[in-house]
């Protein structure tokens, strides 16, 4: 029979064969799920800083093997990378060699003891004198060369994606390092990291639908927070002057390429500052991250074939434009003189769909989102937005229809809002009552009480960490930078 027509084992046959190997390992008196192994080096680090003739112990998953009869080459890998290992019957003995040859598969975890050397082909390697079984893999790994292509599997079984896709591993290692660097950046500038409740009896700090739960010990409904803002401002009242929190928020809204209902946010407050100082803080932080982790201020986004699809230039200073000027720039100089009905007619001409129940300012905001935000890729600080959009920001002294805020847009999405914070408790109550409409019970009375004790003037920011990581790594979907994104149950 032609080799191309040879029988390929089915998944059930592969599972059965691995179970048989598991039983064979146990029959030899060896625990197939291992124990402590004191590794001296990680595989990738050993390869990167390779030195020959070192006695080493390394551990990882077997991701490749080449059986040469009385010797076997195999790769041991973890998130740091891989190192080639060499095993022969003469050095490890017939029993251990037989175990590896017949019961160990690609996908198994092993600990290797040996000495480093360079092969005739110039490959850094470990000449193994012994190995320990750390975990028997009962399922075969995804195809080595193609990895996980099915997005459903990629996001639902992230471990398979991380095993087979080097780029995915790189993104999540980068994310971890970037988040650590953000914390360091804030702390070096005198900001104190704090923690505030994730379960709140009144959800506040943003206009969003919360997730509801129930606290049995208190016999009352609770909500996962949509923002930590109102609690962080209580700390300003208490005397803290520079604070930040970097943690999760939850908003019971749709799933999309750029939105996950559970997301990570940096929120910070700086007493005596304003929105302009906060803009400088954010601009400096993002440029610092780009220079440290991306090699400079020009970020290239590439497709799966490595072709550059978009270039984002973070060179300073970043552009700052008033909201009103941006709207008239895309909708016409007379936009704000039009009636609501005229605006709706004009939206149709501009190709912007709006719903019948939108208020006047919401129609304008929709124009902004579709014709300004989604088309802005280099950094743009949009300043002085309508007060209806930002009820927690301070009113502009020269124009009482707008507030002193910025909205930072990069890569077609909002990355960060920043305010001169409203600290007048009387005006704050009026704004929240207007926002809540008839449902005034949703106003956080404890927050208003805190403001009445006196909150210093302050600047505040929020930074969407997931979207920022997308920007800096070139990921096209938020699911590619969240290890376990929200998914519908199978």
C-alpha positions in Angstrom: 0.0 0.0 0.0 1.2 3.5 -0.8 2.5 5.4 2.2 0.1 8.3 1.5 -2.8 5.8 1.9 -1.6 4.6 5.3 -4.1 4.6 8.1 -4.1 7.8 10.1 -5.2 7.1 13.7 -8.5 8.6 14.8 -8.8 10.9 17.8 -10.3 8.0 19.8 -7.5 5.7 18.9 -4.9 8.3 19.9 -6.7 8.8 23.2 -6.7 5.0 23.8 -3.0 4.7 23.0 -2.1 7.5 25.4 -4.1 5.8 28.2 -2.3 2.6 27.5 1.1 4.4 27.8 -0.2 6.0 31.1 -0.9 2.5 32.5 2.5 1.3 31.3 4.3 4.1 33.1 2.4 3.3 36.3 3.2 -0.4 35.9 6.9 0.6 36.1 6.3 2.1 39.5 6.6 5.7 38.2 4.0 8.4 38.9 2.9 9.7 35.5 1.9 13.1 37.0 5.3 13.7 38.7 6.4 15.7 41.7 8.8 18.5 42.6 11.6 19.1 40.2 14.2 21.8 41.0 15.0 23.3 37.6 18.1 25.5 37.4 17.1 27.1 34.1 14.0 27.7 32.0 14.3 26.4 28.4 14.1 29.7 26.6 16.5 31.5 29.0 18.9 28.6 28.7 19.0 28.9 24.9 19.1 32.7 24.9 22.1 32.9 27.3 23.7 29.7 26.2 27.0 28.5 27.6 28.4 25.1 26.8 29.6 22.5 29.4 27.2 23.6 32.1 25.5 21.1 34.4 21.8 22.1 34.2 18.3 21.0 35.1 15.5 22.3 32.9 11.8 21.4 32.6 8.9 21.9 30.1 6.6 20.4 27.6 7.9 18.2 24.8 7.0 20.0 21.6 9.1 18.0 19.1 11.0 14.7 19.0 13.2 12.9 16.4 13.8 9.2 17.1 17.2 8.1 15.8 17.1 4.5 17.1 19.5 4.4 20.0 19.3 8.1 20.5 16.5 10.7 20.6 16.4 14.4 20.0 13.5 16.3 21.6 12.6 19.9 22.3 11.5 21.1 25.8 9.5 24.3 25.8 7.6 26.7 28.1 6.5 30.4 27.7 10.2 31.5 27.6 11.0 29.4 24.5 12.6 26.1 23.8 15.8 24.1 24.2 16.8 21.0 22.3 17.7 17.9 24.3 19.6 14.8 23.4 19.1 11.4 25.0 20.9 8.1 24.2 20.7 4.6 25.7 24.4 4.6 26.7 24.1 7.6 29.0 20.8 7.1 30.7 20.6 3.3 30.7 18.2 0.9 28.9 15.3 1.2 31.3 15.0 4.9 31.3 15.6 5.1 27.5 12.9 2.4 26.9 10.5 4.5 29.0 11.1 7.6 26.9 11.1 5.8 23.6 7.8 3.9 24.1 5.8 5.8 26.7 6.7 9.5 26.3 4.9 11.6 23.7 4.9 15.1 22.3 2.8 17.1 24.8 4.2 15.4 27.9 5.9 17.5 30.6 9.4 16.3 31.6 12.3 17.5 33.8 15.7 17.0 32.2 19.1 16.7 33.9 22.3 17.0 31.8 25.1 19.0 30.4 25.0 21.7 27.7 26.7 21.3 24.4 26.5 22.4 20.8 25.6 19.9 18.1 27.5 19.6 14.8 24.7 21.6 13.2 25.4 24.4 15.7 22.3 23.9 17.8 22.5 24.7 21.5 21.4 21.6 23.3 21.3 19.6 26.6 22.9 16.2 26.7 20.5 14.5 29.0 21.7 11.9 31.5 18.3 11.6 33.2 14.8 12.8 33.0 11.7 12.8 35.2 8.0 12.4 34.0 6.2 15.5 35.3 2.8 15.0 33.6 1.5 12.6 31.0 -0.6 14.4 28.3 -3.6 12.3 27.5 -4.6 14.3 24.4 -2.5 15.1 21.3 -1.5 18.7 20.8 -2.6 20.9 17.8 -0.7 20.5 14.6 2.8 22.0 15.2 2.9 24.0 12.0 -0.6 25.4 11.8 -1.4 25.8 15.5 -4.9 26.8 16.5 -6.7 28.4 13.5 -10.3 28.0 14.7 -11.1 31.2 16.7 -13.7 29.4 18.8 -11.0 27.0 20.0 -8.4 29.8 20.3 -10.5 31.8 22.8 -12.3 29.0 24.6 -9.2 26.7 25.0 -6.6 29.5 25.4 -4.1 26.9 26.7 -4.0 25.3 23.2 -3.4 28.7 21.6 -0.6 29.4 24.0 1.1 26.1 23.4 1.0 26.4 19.6 1.1 30.1 18.8 4.3 32.0 19.7 2.7 35.3 18.8 -0.1 34.8 21.4 2.5 34.0 24.1 4.4 37.1 23.2 1.3 39.3 23.5 0.4 38.1 26.9 3.9 38.3 28.3 4.1 41.8 26.9 0.7 42.6 28.5 2.0 41.5 31.9 5.2 43.5 31.6 3.3 46.6 30.4 0.8 46.5 33.3 3.7 46.2 35.7 5.4 49.2 34.0 2.2 51.3 34.3 2.1 50.6 38.0 5.8 51.6 38.3 5.3 54.7 36.2 2.4 55.9 38.4 4.2 55.1 41.7 7.4 56.9 40.6 5.3 60.0 40.2 4.0 59.8 43.7 0.7 58.0 43.1 -0.5 55.6 45.7 -2.2 52.4 44.5 -5.5 51.6 46.3 -8.3 49.1 46.1 -12.0 50.0 46.2 -15.1 47.7 46.3 -16.0 45.7 43.2 -19.5 45.0 44.7 -21.5 48.2 45.2 -25.0 48.8 46.4 -25.3 51.8 44.0 -23.4 51.5 40.7 -22.0 54.8 39.6 -19.1 56.6 37.9 -20.3 55.9 34.3 -23.5 55.6 32.3 -23.7 51.8 31.8 -25.8 48.8 32.6 -24.4 46.9 35.6 -24.4 43.2 36.3 -26.7 42.4 39.3 -26.1 40.0 42.1 -27.5 39.5 45.6 -25.6 39.7 49.0 -27.4 37.1 51.2 -25.5 38.2 54.4 -26.9 41.7 54.1 -30.2 40.7 52.4 -29.9 43.2 49.6 -29.1 43.4 45.9 -25.6 44.4 44.8 -23.9 45.3 41.6 -20.6 44.6 40.1 -19.0 48.0 39.7 -19.0 49.8 36.4 -16.3 52.2 37.6 -14.4 52.8 40.8 -14.7 56.6 40.4 -17.1 57.5 43.3 -15.1 55.6 45.8 -11.7 57.0 44.7 -13.1 60.5 45.0 -14.1 59.7 48.6 -10.4 59.1 49.2 -9.6 62.6 47.9 -12.1 63.9 50.5 -10.2 61.8 53.1 -6.9 63.6 52.3 -5.2 61.4 49.7 -3.9 63.6 47.0 -2.5 61.2 44.3 -4.1 57.8 44.0 -4.8 55.2 41.3 -6.5 51.8 41.0 -5.7 49.3 38.2 -8.3 46.6 38.2 -11.5 45.1 36.7 -14.7 46.9 35.8 -17.9 45.2 34.6 -20.5 46.5 32.2 -23.5 44.4 31.1 -23.3 45.5 27.4 -22.6 43.9 24.1 -19.6 41.9 22.9 -17.5 43.3 20.0 -14.0 43.4 18.5 -13.3 46.3 20.9 -15.4 45.6 23.9 -15.5 42.9 26.5 -18.0 43.2 29.4 -15.3 42.4 31.9 -12.3 44.8 31.3 -9.3 46.2 32.9 -9.1 50.0 33.7 -6.5 52.3 35.2 -8.3 55.1 37.0 -6.3 57.9 38.8 -6.9 61.2 40.6 -4.6 64.0 41.3 -5.6 66.7 43.8 -5.1 70.3 42.6 -4.5 69.2 39.0 -6.8 69.7 35.9 -7.6 67.8 32.7 -4.7 69.3 30.9 -2.2 68.0 33.4 -3.9 64.6 33.3 -3.5 64.7 29.5 0.2 65.3 29.8 0.4 62.4 32.3 -1.3 60.0 29.9 0.6 61.1 26.9 3.9 60.6 28.7 2.9 57.2 30.0 1.8 55.8 26.6 5.0 57.2 24.9 7.1 55.6 27.7 5.5 52.2 27.1 5.9 52.4 23.4 9.6 53.4 23.6 10.3 50.6 26.2 8.4 47.8 24.7 7.8 48.7 21.0 11.2 50.1 20.0 9.9 53.6 19.3 6.9 55.8 18.8 5.9 54.4 15.4 3.6 51.4 15.8 3.0 49.1 12.9 -0.1 46.9 12.8 0.3 43.8 10.6 -2.1 41.1 9.2 -1.6 37.4 9.7 0.9 37.3 6.7 3.0 40.1 8.3 1.9 42.8 5.8 1.7 46.2 7.4 -2.0 47.4 7.4 -1.7 50.5 9.5 1.0 52.7 11.0 0.3 54.8 14.1 2.6 57.7 14.9 2.8 58.5 18.7 5.4 61.3 18.2 4.8 64.2 20.6 3.1 66.7 21.0 -0.2 65.0 20.4 -3.0 67.0 18.6 -5.7 68.7 20.7 -8.9 69.8 19.2 -12.2 71.0 20.7 -15.2 68.7 20.2 -17.3 71.4 18.6 -14.6 72.2 15.9 -14.3 68.5 15.1 -18.1 68.2 14.6 -18.4 71.2 12.4 -15.4 69.9 10.4 -17.3 66.8 9.4 -20.9 67.9 9.6 -20.7 71.5 8.4 -20.2 74.9 10.0 -23.9 75.4 10.6 -24.4 72.0 12.4 -25.1 73.6 15.8 -27.6 76.1 14.3 -29.7 73.3 12.8 -32.9 72.1 14.4 -33.1 68.5 15.6 -35.1 67.5 12.6 -32.6 69.2 10.2 -29.8 67.3 11.9 -31.5 64.0 11.3 -32.0 64.8 7.6 -28.3 65.8 7.4 -27.2 62.6 9.1 -28.9 60.6 6.3 -26.8 62.6 3.7 -23.7 61.9 5.7 -24.5 58.2 5.8 -24.8 58.1 9.5 -27.7 55.9 10.9 -29.4 57.2 14.0 -32.4 55.8 16.0 -35.6 57.8 16.4 -35.4 58.1 20.2 -32.0 59.8 20.3 -31.8 63.2 22.0 -30.2 66.1 20.2 -26.8 65.8 21.9 -26.8 62.0 21.3 -27.3 62.6 17.6 -24.2 64.9 17.6 -22.3 62.3 19.6 -23.1 59.6 17.0 -21.7 61.9 14.3 -18.6 62.2 16.4 -18.2 58.4 16.9 -18.7 57.5 13.2 -17.0 60.4 11.4 -14.3 61.5 13.9 -13.5 58.8 16.4 -13.5 55.8 14.1 -11.4 57.6 11.5 -8.7 58.9 13.9 -5.7 56.7 14.2 -2.9 58.9 15.4 -3.4 60.4 18.9 -6.1 63.0 19.2 -7.2 64.7 22.4 -10.8 65.8 21.9 -11.4 68.6 24.4 -14.4 70.5 25.9 -17.2 68.0 25.3 -20.9 68.8 26.0 -21.7 68.6 29.7 -24.6 66.1 29.0 -22.0 63.5 28.1 -19.8 63.9 31.2 -21.9 64.6 34.3 -18.9 64.2 36.7 -16.7 66.8 35.1 -16.2 70.5 35.9 -18.1 73.1 33.8 -16.0 75.3 31.6 -15.9 78.9 33.0 -16.0 80.5 29.5 -18.7 78.3 28.0 -21.2 76.7 30.4 -22.5 74.3 27.7 -19.2 72.3 27.8 -17.0 70.7 30.5 -13.3 70.7 31.0 -12.4 67.2 29.7 -10.4 65.4 27.1 -11.2 62.2 25.3 -8.1 60.5 23.9 -8.7 58.7 20.6 -6.1 56.5 19.1 -6.5 53.7 16.5 -10.2 54.6 16.0 -11.3 54.1 19.6 -11.4 56.0 22.9 -8.3 55.0 24.9 -8.7 57.4 27.8 -11.0 60.1 29.2 -9.7 62.8 31.5 -11.5 65.4 33.5 -11.2 68.4 35.6 -13.3 66.8 38.3 -16.6 68.4 39.5 -16.3 69.0 43.3 -19.4 71.2 43.8 -21.9 68.9 45.7 -24.9 71.1 44.7 -24.1 71.0 41.0 -23.2 67.4 41.2 -26.6 66.4 42.6 -28.3 68.4 39.8 -26.2 66.6 37.1 -26.9 63.2 38.5 -30.6 63.8 38.9 -30.8 64.9 35.3 -28.9 61.8 34.3 -31.0 59.5 36.4 -34.3 61.1 35.3 -37.1 59.8 37.5 -35.0 57.0 38.9 -33.4 59.3 41.5 -32.9 56.3 43.9 -29.9 55.4 41.7 -28.0 58.5 42.9 -25.3 57.6 45.4 -26.3 59.6 48.4 -23.2 58.6 50.3 -21.0 60.1 47.5 -22.9 63.4 47.6 -22.5 63.4 51.4 -18.8 62.9 51.0 -18.6 65.8 48.6 -20.4 68.1 51.1 -17.4 67.6 53.4 -15.2 69.1 50.7 -13.3 67.4 47.9 -10.2 69.4 46.6 -10.1 70.5 43.0 -8.6 67.6 41.0 -7.9 66.0 37.7 -8.9 62.5 36.9 -8.2 59.9 34.2 -9.4 56.5 33.0 -7.2 54.4 30.7 -8.7 51.3 29.0 -5.8 48.8 29.5 -7.2 46.2 27.1 -7.5 48.7 24.2 -4.1 50.2 25.1 -2.5 46.7 24.8 -4.3 46.3 21.4 -2.7 49.6 20.3 0.8 48.7 21.4 0.9 45.1 20.2 -1.1 45.5 17.0 -3.8 43.1 18.0 -7.0 43.6 16.0 -9.5 42.1 18.5 -9.8 42.7 22.2 -10.1 38.9 22.5 -6.5 38.6 21.4 -5.3 40.6 24.5 -7.6 39.1 27.1 -6.6 35.6 28.2 -10.1 34.4 28.8 -12.6 36.6 27.0 -16.3 36.4 27.6 -17.9 33.7 25.5 -21.4 32.2 25.1 -21.8 28.9 26.9 -21.3 25.9 24.6 
